[in-house]
Amino acid sequence: MFSYKLRILAISIGSMLTLASCNAQDANKPAAAPAVAPVAASSTSTMPTVNGKTISQAHFDFLLKQSQMQGQPDTPALRKNILDKLVIEEIISQEAVNKGFDKSADVLTQLDLARQGILIRAYLQDYVKNNAISDNDVKAEYEKIKSQMGDKEYHARHILVDKEAEAKEIIAKLKKGEKFEKLAEKSKDPGSKASGGDLGWAAPANFVPEFSAAMTKLHKGQYTTEPVKSQFGYHIIKLEDVRPVQAPPFDEVKQNLLQRLQQQQIDKAISDLRAKAKVEEPAAAAK
């Protein structure tokens, strides 16, 4: 199937690794007073009890701190909501234990996986915090990508088929006046065939080299009169229009680029850890 690179300046990251990046995105700024004051510890527990078990002060303090970090003010109503939540959860938790779920193999496995996930997140957050990426690094990445985009964007359509003979048959039909958009229904590219082969606006670098070379030689409204072979098959390309490229302003994509660089940094760190680790495959799996 035909595929082309996503536009590099429209990157978004969503995963555990992204969470680590986001939590450390201001690590290279000057130190400032903490936005959230630490919750004061009490020498005498004022927490409610559930069936004789006292609600954890540490749990309450942690949830309160998390709420404040999310922008919620420390109010009596917030504290009451957190306590109510902890009480309900303790009641249900105790009932789950009474029913023996704490001894369930599936539950124990989930608890172990949750613990591992929290440890991984903590490690990655610490790594990003202690390996800050400077504004200069982000700016350099921006300039690098902008230079790769070139000075023009192309709006193209294409039809992708497996065989050269089939591509030539389609070109012959185009020469007889059949509509490109209609013939695109025969395309093997599921991402564009439903829209008449439309690939939208993109820089030449977003496509494989053979495709880009053929596309940039066309004038507006022209299509390739010979099949264009690539690793995906044979293309018939039609150029709809050309326009000067307009890279988004640096400030608009700065955060995405920062996350991109942090992701690359984390990937390398994980790769280095993997290289140092001693991983032994079971004999059966190695065969």
N, C-alpha and C positions, 0 to 999 in steps of 0.2 A: 504494500500500500504506500501511496505517496505521502510523505511527511515533510514538513519544513519547520525550521527552528521557530520557537516562540519569539516574539519581539522581546529583545533583551532588556529594554528599559521598562518593561511592565511585569517585573518579577514579583511574585508574592510567595511567602513561605508559610506553611502551616503544618506544624508537627511539634513533637517534644523538643526538637532541636531549635525550632523557631522560638518557643517559649523561653529557652535559655538565652537566645539572642536578645529578645525583647526586654528581658529583665536586666540586661547589662548594657543597653544601648546608650546610656549616659555615662558609662564608666570613664570616658576620657574628658569629662567636664570637671572643672574645679570643684573641690569638695564643698558641700553646703550643709546647712543645718537639716537634720532629717525631717521629712515631711510628716512623719507619723511619730508621735512621742511614744516611748515604750510604756506598756501597761504596767502600772505600779503593782508590785507584789504585796500581798497582805499577809501579815504574820498570823492572823486568825482567819481560818476558812469561813467564808460567808456563802459558800456554794450549797445548793440544795442537795438532799440525798434522795435516792430512789431505792426503796426496799433495803435501806440500811447502807447503801453504797453512795459515797459522796461523789458528786460530779467533779471531774478533774479541773482544777484551776488552770493548769497548763493548757488544756483544750480550749477553755474559755478565752484565755489570753491570746492564744494563737488565732482563733477565729475573729476576735475583736481587731487584732492587728491587721489581718487580711482584709477585713471590711474597711478599715481606715485607709489602707493602701489603695483600695478601689474607689476612694473618694467619699466614703460615707462618714459623716461626722459622728463623733463619740457622743451619743445621746442616751438617756435612760431607756428610750424606746428600742434603740438598737441593742443595748445590753439585754433587755428583756427578751427580745426576739432570739438572740443567741442562746440565752439560758433555756428558753422554751424548746428550741431545736435540740439542745444537748439532752434535756430531760426526755423528750420523745424518743430520741435515738437510744438513750440508755435503757428505756423501758423495752423497746423492741429488741435491743441487743441481748438483754437479760432473757427475754422470752426465747430468742433464737438459741441461746446456750441451754435453756431448760429443755429444748427439743433436740439437743445434741448436734446442732449444726456446727458447733465449734470443733467437732471431731470428724466432720465430713471431709473426705479426701478432696473433693472439688473445691470446697470452701477454703481449705488449707492451701491448696494450690493457688487460688486467686489471691489470698492474703500474701503469699510469697511473691507472686508476680507484682502485686501492688507495691510491696516493700522495695523490690528491685527497681521498679519504675521511678519511685521517689528518689532513691539513691542516684540513679542515672541523671535525673533532672537536676539534683543538687550539684553533682559533679560538673555537668555542662554549664550550669549557671556560674559556678565558680571559675571554670576555665575561661569563659567569655569575659567575665569581669577582670580577670588577671592577664588577659591578652587583648587589650583594647585596640581597636582599629581607629587610626587618626582620621581627621577630616581630609588631610592631604592624600591619604590612601584612597578614600572614597572619591575625591575629586579626580585622581589619576585614573581610576576605573571608569568614571564617567567619560573622560576625554578619550580613553581607549575605545570604549564602545561607540562613542559618537563618530570616531574616525572610521570604524568598521562599517558604519551604516551608509557611508557614501553621501552624495549630494542629491540623490533622486530616489523617489519611491515609485513603484510600478503596481498598477492594478491589472492583474492578469486573470485569465481563465485557462483551464486545461482539461484535457480528456486523457485518461491513463488507461492503456490496454496492455495485455501481456505479449502480444505478437506484433511484429513489424508489419506483416501483411494486413492485419486488422487495422492498424493505424493508417496505412496507405488507403484503405477502403474508405475510412472516415474522411480523410483529406479530399479524396475524389468527390465525396458527397458534398463537402463544403464548397468545392469549386463549382458544383452544379447548383448551388444556391441554398442548400439545406441549412437550417439554423444551428449555430454552434451549441446554443443552450439545449436544444432538443437532442442533439447527438451526444451531449454530455451524459445523458441518461445511461449510456453504455459504459461509462467510466468505471474503473476499478477503485477509484478513490472515494470511499464513503463520506469523507468529510466535505466534499465539494459537489458531488454529482447531483444532489438534491437541489442545489442552487445554480444549476447550469454550469458547473465547473468553476464557479467564482472563488478566487483565492483571496480577495480583498486587497488592501494596500500593504505592500511590504517592500523592504529593501532587497536588492539582489543577493546580499549575503545570507538572507533567510532561506534561500533555496540551495539545492545541490548545484555544484558548479556547471554541469551540463545544461541544466534548466536555465540558470541565470544567464549563461553565455548566449543561448538562443533567444531568450526573452528580451534582453537588452539590445539586440540587433533589429527588433521589430519596430515599426512605426505604429502610431495609434490606429487601431482598427484592423491591423494585419494579423494573420495567423501563420504558423510555420507550415511551409509547403513540403517539408520532409519530416518524418518522425524523429523525435529527439530521444535518444536512448539514455537511460540512467539506471541506477541500481534497482529502481522500482519497476521498470518496464519501459514502454514507449509512450511519449507524450506528444499531444498536439496542443500547442500553446497559442492563445490569442491575447493580444495586448489591448486592453480597454483604454488605458490612459497613463500618463506620466505626470508627476508633479515634483517640485522641489521638496526635499526631505525637511521635516520640521521636528527636530529632536525636542523633547520636553525640557523645560528649564531644570537646571541642576537641583534646585530646592524642591522641586516637585517629585523627583525620583531618588533623592538622597537617602531616605530611610530604606527604600527597597534595595538600593545598592549596598547600603551598610549591612543589611540582613544577608544579602548575597555573599558578601565577603566573609561575614561571620560563619555562614553555612559552609563555605569552602574551607575556612580555618578549622571548623569542627570536624568536617569530613577527613581532613588530613590528620588531625589529632587522633581520631578513631582508627584511621588506617595505621598510624604509627603504633598505637596500642595493640592492634590486631597482629602487627608484624612481630612484636616483642612477646606476645602471649604464646604459651605452649599449648597448642590444641591438638589433641590426638583423636583421630577418627576410629570408631569401632572397626574391628577387622572385617565384619560382614559388610559394613557400609563402604569400606575402601575398595571392595571388589567391583 
